[in-house]
Amino acid sequence: MSFSERLLKATNLVGVQRHGAGSWLAKQTGTTVKAANKWLNGESQPRRDKVQIIARSTGVRVEWLEYGTGELFSDNKVGEELSPYSPLLGNVDAWDSDTPLEPYEVEVPFFSEVELSAGKGFTSVLDIATQKLRFNLSTLNKAGVSPDSVACCKVSGDSMEPVLPTGSTVGVDTSQRKVLDGKMYAIEHGGMLRVKYLYRLPFNGLRIRSANPDHHDEELSAESTKDIRIIGRVFWYSVLL
């Protein structure tokens, strides 16, 4: 793979298409669109400092971008992580309402409500959410999650300790609702928002498991599972100690 091909792949990772890559690169690196297009066309290659800026903006490793060696993704974060304990590296930025959204960022709904009114679902909560978190698109790319499918919420209580202490934030992929045994899911159960490990049981039953061993498993029959709505699979979490 040539440098220009790697460059195009890096820009694609943050949602920048080929027709807009030149102007995006020019803005990121402080160069001209003409020069950036030469990089994309393989006519020239940027200086090392420009390569470093592009790598940081797209979340890829400098060595991979410049020479094609090593792993694709970088351990360096754009901005600041919400927590050093996130299972996916980085890419939740510190920001305020006046901070412009960068081309490599996406805002996702964030809410802290843990109890839902009976009969109301996750969509209703999203509609009234007034807060948002920002993710670097490379984080979502690494997880294979579409930005349109992401929502974040807070965990309350001790049932998921020590994995998720109360106040932890989880990222939920709302497109993943099929139960895979042992994976963590956000569910609506009897009007409450819960984060639990799920397991399938014979005859369409469901086992709900907490991380805290002091909390016993809940085993639901097929009839009882009608009270459960799977919101999505947890793909990311952040713990503040």
Secondary structure, 3 states (H helix, E strand, C coil): CCHHHHHHHHHHHCCCCHHHHHHHHHHHHCCCHHHHHHHHHCCCCCCHHHHHHHHHHHCECHHHHHHCCCCCECCCCCCCCCCCCCCCCCCECCCCCCCCCCCCEEEEEEECCCECCCCCCHHHHHHHCCEEEEEEHHHHHHHCCCHHHEEEEECCCCCCCCCCCCCCEEEEECCCCCCCCCEEEEEEECCEEEEEEEEEEHHHEEEEECCCCCCCCEEECCCHHHHEEEEEEEEEEECCC
